């Protein structure tokens, strides 16, 4: 009985330091699957932003923010939104799978940093397209794409504010807020995935809308070179979404969130 009393607190302290859980249950095949999915997701998260930048420079003449170059100003919108909603947000989700051996406070800080990088991208991207519409005399929030993006931005801002306050600032009073933070973990995780999915939907509808409006439905149907690049960006976004969601839900993400909920410090 005395041995059990001594060992149990030590075990709890060890589990509370990092996100390691059930490592001993993984076989060689599971580790290969884990490494493959993480590697593919990382390559695609970086690649989708790189492909968007290539598209803008090769077909859209680059970037600018000037009254006489509104089309170049618009180019900031797809690039920054893809970077914010897909690349940075995707990495912030994957951190809980990549940084398995880190102390949880370090993972939280990295998670907050990636969201902090995504935040100005989303804000500047939104302002760029809003100003572009005003300069061109185009109505704002006239399409499904714009409303999906608006909801995604609202959820992103709310998630960041709640997460920063609850999981970082409340660590000042660690023991007193432990139960509250534990109860908030599944809600925060669920809305984080929802925000990421809405960001993916906004990017896909926006790419389709841009392709049809710019190339025309008849021209786009013949798949010119630019249309192929736009479709490649869209397919990369879909692949990223599948891999990120599979990594979180399919390769043990539930177990990690369960441990975090039990030991939120």
C-alpha positions in Angstrom: 0.0 0.0 0.0 2.8 2.4 0.9 4.5 1.7 -2.5 1.3 2.6 -4.3 1.0 5.8 -2.5 4.6 6.8 -3.3 4.5 5.8 -7.0 1.2 7.3 -8.0 2.0 11.0 -7.5 5.3 10.5 -9.3 3.5 9.0 -12.3 1.0 11.8 -12.4 3.8 14.4 -12.3 5.6 12.6 -15.2 2.4 12.5 -17.3 1.7 16.1 -16.6 5.0 17.3 -18.0 4.5 16.3 -21.6 2.0 15.0 -24.1 3.5 11.5 -24.3 0.8 8.9 -23.9 0.6 5.2 -24.7 3.9 5.3 -26.5 4.6 1.8 -25.5 1.5 0.6 -27.3 2.7 1.7 -30.7 4.2 -0.9 -33.0 6.6 -0.4 -35.9 3.8 -0.1 -38.5 2.0 2.5 -36.4 5.2 4.6 -36.1 5.8 4.4 -39.8 2.2 5.5 -40.4 2.7 8.4 -37.9 6.0 9.5 -39.5 4.5 9.3 -43.1 1.4 11.3 -42.3 3.3 14.0 -40.3 5.9 14.3 -43.1 3.2 14.6 -45.9 1.2 17.1 -43.9 4.3 19.2 -43.2 5.3 19.2 -46.9 1.8 20.1 -48.1 1.3 22.8 -45.4 4.4 24.6 -46.7 3.8 23.6 -50.3 0.3 25.1 -50.5 1.6 28.5 -49.6 4.5 28.2 -51.9 2.3 27.2 -54.8 0.0 30.2 -54.1 2.9 32.6 -54.2 4.1 31.0 -57.4 0.6 31.4 -58.9 0.5 35.1 -58.0 3.9 35.9 -59.3 3.8 33.8 -62.5 0.2 34.6 -63.5 -1.0 37.5 -61.4 2.0 39.9 -61.7 2.9 39.9 -58.0 1.8 42.2 -55.1 1.2 45.9 -54.4 -0.9 48.2 -52.3 -1.6 51.2 -54.4 -4.7 52.9 -55.7 -3.6 52.5 -59.3 -2.9 48.7 -58.9 -6.0 47.3 -57.2 -5.6 43.8 -58.9 -2.1 43.4 -57.4 -3.5 44.5 -54.0 -6.1 41.8 -54.3 -3.3 39.2 -54.8 -2.4 39.7 -51.1 -5.8 38.3 -50.1 -5.5 34.6 -51.4 -1.8 34.4 -50.3 -2.3 35.7 -46.8 -5.5 33.8 -46.2 -4.0 30.5 -47.3 -0.9 31.3 -45.1 -3.1 32.2 -42.1 -6.0 29.7 -42.3 -4.1 26.7 -43.8 -0.3 26.9 -43.2 0.0 28.5 -39.8 -3.2 27.2 -38.4 -2.4 23.7 -39.7 1.0 23.7 -38.0 -0.6 25.0 -34.8 -2.9 22.0 -34.8 -0.1 19.5 -35.7 2.2 20.8 -32.9 0.3 18.6 -30.5 1.3 15.6 -32.6 4.8 16.7 -33.7 6.1 17.9 -30.3 5.2 14.8 -28.4 8.2 14.9 -26.0 8.1 18.6 -25.2 6.8 19.9 -21.9 3.2 21.0 -22.4 3.9 24.7 -21.6 6.3 24.9 -24.5 3.8 23.3 -26.8 1.2 25.8 -25.7 3.6 28.7 -26.4 4.4 27.4 -29.9 0.7 26.9 -30.5 0.1 30.5 -29.5 3.0 31.7 -31.6 1.7 30.0 -34.8 -1.7 31.5 -34.2 -0.1 34.9 -33.6 1.6 34.5 -37.0 -1.7 33.6 -38.6 -3.6 36.5 -37.0 -2.0 39.4 -39.0 -2.1 37.3 -42.2 -5.9 37.0 -41.9 -6.4 40.6 -40.9 -4.3 42.1 -43.6 -5.7 39.7 -46.2 -9.3 40.7 -45.2 -8.4 44.4 -45.3 -6.8 44.0 -48.7 -9.9 42.5 -50.4 -12.2 44.9 -48.6 -10.2 47.9 -49.9 -10.0 46.2 -53.3 -13.8 45.9 -53.5 -14.3 49.5 -52.5 -11.9 50.7 -55.1 -13.5 48.6 -57.8 -17.1 49.4 -56.7 -17.8 45.7 -55.9 -20.3 44.9 -53.1 -18.9 43.3 -50.0 -20.2 40.0 -48.6 -22.1 39.1 -51.7 -21.1 35.4 -51.9 -21.0 32.2 -49.9 -17.2 32.4 -49.9 -17.2 35.8 -48.2 -19.7 34.7 -45.5 -17.8 31.4 -44.8 -14.6 33.5 -44.5 -16.3 36.0 -42.2 -17.5 33.3 -39.8 -14.1 31.6 -39.9 -12.4 34.9 -39.0 -14.8 35.5 -36.1 -14.3 32.0 -34.7 -10.5 32.3 -35.2 -10.4 35.6 -33.2 -12.6 34.2 -30.5 -10.6 31.0 -30.2 -7.3 32.9 -29.9 -8.7 35.2 -27.2 -10.2 32.5 -25.2 -7.3 30.1 -25.6 -4.7 32.8 -24.7 -6.6 33.8 -21.6 -7.6 30.4 -20.4 -4.6 28.2 -21.2 -1.8 30.8 -20.7 -2.8 33.6 -18.5 -4.7 31.4 -16.0 -1.6 29.4 -15.4 -0.7 32.2 -13.0 -3.2 30.5 -10.7 -2.5 27.0 -11.8 -4.2 24.9 -9.1 -7.2 27.2 -8.7 -8.1 27.1 -12.4 -7.1 23.5 -13.2 -10.7 22.1 -13.2 -11.9 25.0 -15.4 -9.1 24.6 -17.9 -9.7 20.8 -18.0 -13.4 21.3 -18.8 -12.6 23.8 -21.5 -10.0 21.6 -23.4 -12.6 19.5 -25.4 -14.6 22.6 -26.3 -11.5 24.5 -27.4 -10.3 21.5 -29.4 -13.7 21.1 -31.1 -14.0 24.7 -32.1 -10.4 24.8 -33.2 -11.0 22.0 -35.7 -14.3 23.7 -36.8 -12.4 26.9 -37.4 -9.7 25.1 -39.5 -12.4 23.3 -41.5 -14.2 26.6 -42.2 -10.9 28.1 -43.2 -10.4 25.3 -45.7 -14.0 25.8 -47.0 -13.4 29.5 -47.4 -10.1 28.9 -49.4 -11.7 26.3 -51.7 -14.8 28.5 -52.5 -12.6 31.5 -53.0 -10.2 29.7 -55.4 -13.2 28.5 -57.4 -14.8 31.9 -57.4 -11.6 33.6 -58.5 -11.0 31.0 -61.3 -14.5 31.4 -62.7 -14.5 35.2 -62.5 -11.0 35.7 -63.9 -10.8 33.1 -66.5 -14.5 32.8 -67.3 -16.6 29.6 -67.0 -16.0 28.6 -70.7 -12.2 29.2 -70.6 -11.8 27.6 -67.2 -13.6 24.5 -68.4 -10.8 24.0 -70.9 -8.2 24.0 -68.1 -5.5 26.4 -69.3 -2.2 26.4 -67.4 -3.4 28.9 -64.8 -6.6 26.8 -64.2 -4.4 23.8 -63.6 -2.3 25.7 -61.0 -5.5 26.9 -59.3 -6.9 23.4 -59.2 -3.6 22.2 -57.8 -3.8 24.7 -55.0 -7.3 23.6 -54.2 -6.4 19.9 -54.2 -3.4 20.7 -51.9 -5.8 22.4 -49.5 -8.1 19.4 -49.5 -5.1 17.0 -49.0 -3.9 19.1 -46.1 -7.3 19.1 -44.5 -7.5 15.3 -44.7 -4.1 14.7 -43.4 -4.3 17.2 -40.5 -7.8 15.9 -39.4 -6.6 12.3 -39.7 -3.5 13.1 -37.7 -5.6 14.7 -34.9 -8.4 12.1 -34.9 -6.9 9.0 -36.4 -3.4 8.5 -35.0 -4.0 8.9 -31.3 -5.0 12.6 -31.0 -8.0 11.6 -28.8 -5.7 10.0 -26.3 -3.5 13.1 -26.1 -6.5 15.4 -25.6 -7.7 12.9 -22.9 -4.4 13.2 -21.0 -4.4 17.0 -21.4 -8.0 17.2 -20.0 -7.0 15.1 -17.0 -3.8 17.1 -16.4 -4.2 20.6 -17.9 -1.3 22.3 -16.2 
